[in-house]
């Protein structure tokens, strides 16, 4: 077995603390990464969204070149989303605009995201997601909630087919999700006990001969003594191979292994993981007035504002594209899953 240890954080911009308080913590987290960057071949994953880069640079514009260099080098990873949206409440066009905005954010820093639709905490996923991934040049999707349990094939990998037949490699997180590898111990005895518990969960599901260990959790900075903890894991996991890695490297290995693996196929929405992990479907019935307002705003943009702006531009009027982009950005900032 090959084990990829990917250090990361999951960043809800506003949750149990106000956005401003979380930004204070984000600035400290990224400052530390820039002061002591990950080694070559390793990365720190700043979640699947680009907006955290803009949040940081609004406070630290003087460190833009350093951040850009590490993103281009793959030692910091972010995206492909602009925000980690709820995927079943916003409309399909909003998901497209989300990915377009995320790509613009990364490219403004001369960087690209890992080639995977990273969806670590959304409360279910639409059937069209493999097609959406393909449209943005991605062949894999990583999910947690909405998949797993008796309804679905066993294992951590499958081919997910969209309604039009487009498929993506579905990579599924363990029952404890992206937090499963947080706070890894560096004491040999503790590392041995921890790995024994983790392997009992990961190994039976490893259809591709790979295991992803995500070292991080909600609003976690890089673990102190990270290198020593990975060394301890490497020692106790032998003969399994442990690598301090990146999301990009893990997905590349998974896609390569999937070419010769016999994987099951799944179709449709992924919104039932009960018995495996919480799916939190109650979110769809809460705050209905806000959801209706969001739907009206999306329809106004797609059906009225943008068509009229395009017709005006065709008649040689001043372009309204900047205004349209600003309106979409304001709406996308309301779409995070948490």
N, C-alpha and C positions, 0 to 999 in steps of 0.2 A: 504494500500500500504506500502511496505517496501522499504526504500530508502538507498542505499549504497553510501556513499560519499568516493571516492577513490582519494587521493592526488597523483599527478603524474607530470611528465614532458614529453614533446615530444621533442626528441633530434635529430635534424639534425646535423650530425658531421661537415658538411661544407655546408654553404648555403649563406646567405647574409654577412657573415664574414668568414675569413679563418679558417681552422680547428684548428690552434693554438690558435686563440682568443676564439673560442668556448670551447676548452679544459680548458682554464683559468677559464671560468665560470663554467664548469662541476666540476672542482676540488673544487671550493668554495661551490658549491651546496652539494656535497657529504661530504665534511668536516663538514658542518653544520648538516647533518643528523647523522653523527657519533658522533658529540659532543652532540647532543640532539636528540636521536633516537625516532621514533614514539612509541606510547604506545603499550602495548600488545593488540593484536587483530586488530591493525591498520597497514597500510603499506604506504610506499612511492614507487610508481611504477616508476622505471627508464626506462620507455618505454619498448618496446617489444624486446630489443636487448641486447646481452651480451657484445658487443664490447666496450660499454661505461665503463664497469668495468675494462677492460684491459687498456683503455685510462687513467682512474683514477689511477690505480695501477702503471702505468709507471712513474707517478709523485710522488705518495705516497706509495711506496712499504712497508713502515713501518706500514701502517694501514691495511694491508691485513687481519690480524686476526680479527680486529673489523668489517670490511666489511663482511667477511665470516660468522661471528657469527650472524649478523643481517639478512643476506640472508637466513641462515639456519632457523632462528627463524621466517621468513616470515614478518619481519618488514621493510625490503627493498625487492622489487621484481624486477626481470629483466628477459629477455628472453620471448619466447623460441628461437627466431631468433638470429643469430650472428649479422646481420645487417638487418634493415628494408628495404628490397629490393623492387624494382619494381618487381611485380610478373608475368608480362606478357612479359617482354623483355628477362630476363634470361631464360634458358631452365629449364625443369623440374628437371634434375639432379642437376643443380645449386641450386634449392630450397631445395632439399634433403641435399646437402652438407652444405648449410646455416644452416639448423636445426641441423645437426650433429655438426658443429662447435660451434653453440650456446650452445648445450648440454655439449660439452667438456669444454667450458669456465665456465659454472656454476658448473660443477662437479669438476673442478680444485679448486673451492672454497668450495667444499663439500656441494653444494646447488643444488636445482632443481627449475625450473621456475614454475609459475602457470600453471595448466593443461588446457591451452587454447591457440589456435593459434591467437595471438593478432596482428591484421593488421589494425591499426587505420588510416592510411593515404595513403595506396597504391592506385594507379590510376586504379583500377579494379582488378579482381581476377579470376584465372583460374578455370575451372570446376572441376579439379582434387583436389582442396584444401581439401574437406572433407576426401578424401582418404589419403592425405598427413598427415592431422591431426591424423587420426586413426592410421596410421603407427607409429606415435610417441606417441601413448597412450593418445591422446587428443580427447575429445568428443564435443568440442565447438570451434567456430570461432567467433571472434569479428571483424566487418568491419564497415566502414563508406562509403567511395566513392564506386560507382558502383552499389549500391542497393538503392531502394527507388524511389518514384514517381509512376506514373500511370501504369508503366509496371509490377510492383511487388505487391504482397499482402500487405495490410496495416498492420502496427504494427511493433514492434521491435524484433520479434522472429519468426523463421520458421525452418523447417527441410530442410537442403540443401543436396541434393542427388548427389553424384559423378556419373560419367558414369557407374561404375561397381555396383552401388546400395548402396555403403557405404554412411552413412549419418552422418552429424554433426549438432549440434544445432547452428543455425546462430543467433547471437545477434547483433543488428544493432544500431549504435549510432544516436543521433538526428541530425537534419539538420545542426546545428553548430558544430557537431562533438565532439571531445575530449576537446574542449575549453568551452563547454556550462556551466560548473560550475566553471570557473575561477573567481578569485577575489570576492569571496563571502563576502557580507557585514556583519559587526557585529552589526550595528545599527538596533534596532528592526523594525523601520518603513521601512528602506531600505531593510531589509531582507524580510519583508512581501511582499513588492512590487516585489522584485526579484523572490521570490518563486512563487508568483501568475503567473508571466510570464512563469517561467520554468515549472510549473505544467500543464499549458495550452498546452504545447508542449509534455511533457513526459507522462502524465496520459492517454490520449486517445490511445497511442501506446503501453501501457504496457500490453502485452498479458499474462504475467506470474505473475502479481501482484507485480512486482519489478521495481524499477527505479534506473539506474546508473547515479550518478552525479560525473563527473570527475573534480576535483578541481585542475586545472593547464592548461598549454598551452605551445606553443613553447618556449623552453629554460627557462621555469619558474622554479625558486627554490620553496621550500615550502612557501606557503603564510604566511606572518607575521600575528600573531593572529589567526592562523588556528583553534585552539580549540574554541576560542570565536565565530568565524564565524559559526562553526558547531553547537555550542550551540544555537546561534540565529536562525539558520535554523530549528533546532529541535523544538524550541518553536513555531515558526510561522507555521510549517508544520503539527502540531497536528490536527487531530488524526492519520495522516500518521506517520510511525515509521522511524526515522532517525538514522543511525548508521555510525560512523566513521569506515571505513571498509578497506578491501583489495580486489584486483582483484580476488584472490583465493576464498575468501568467497562469493563474488558476483556470480562467475561462479558456485560454488557449489550449491548455492540456486537456480540459474536458471536451472541447470540440474535436481535438485530435483522437481522443479515446472513443468518442461516440461514433466515429466513422466505421469502426469494426465491432461495435457492441450491439447486442440484440436488446433493444429498448422497447418498452411498450409505447403505445400512442394514446393520447387523450385529446378530447375536443371540448368545446363549450366554455362557459364561464367557470372560473375557479372561485367558489364562494362557500365551500363547505369543508371545513377542517375540524369540525367538532369530534372529540375523541382523540385528536392529535394535538391541536392547539386552538386557542380562542380565535374565532373569526370575527366576532364583534359586529354582527349584522344589524344590531340595534341602532347603529349610527345612521342607517338610512331613514329611520323614522323620527329622528330627533330634529328639532329646530326647523320645522317644515317651512316657516316663513322665510328664513334665510335661504333655503334651497330654492324656493320659488323665485326669490329675487335674483339669485345667481343665474338661474335658467333664463330669466328675462334678459339679463345683461348679456349672456352669451348669444341669445337669438338676435338682440339688437345689433351686436357687432357683426355677426355672420350674415344676417339677412337684410340689414338696413344700412348701417354705417359704412361697412366695407364696400358693398356694391355701389352705393352712391359716390363714395370716394374714388372708386375705380372709374366710374363714368365721368366724373368731373376731371379726372386726370386725362382721360382719353380726349376730353374737350379742351385740353391744354391749360387747365386750371393748375394752381399750385398744388404740389403733392401733399397729401394728408397722411402719408405713411408713418411719419414720426408720431403723429397723434394717435394713429391706430395702434402702433407698437406700445405707446404709453398706456393706452386703455387696456390692452391685453395684459400688460405687465401688472397693472393694478388689480385686475381680476384674478390673474394667476396667483398673486400673493395671498388670495383668499382660499386657495384650493388645497393646502396641505392636509394630509390625513389626520394629523394631530395639531 
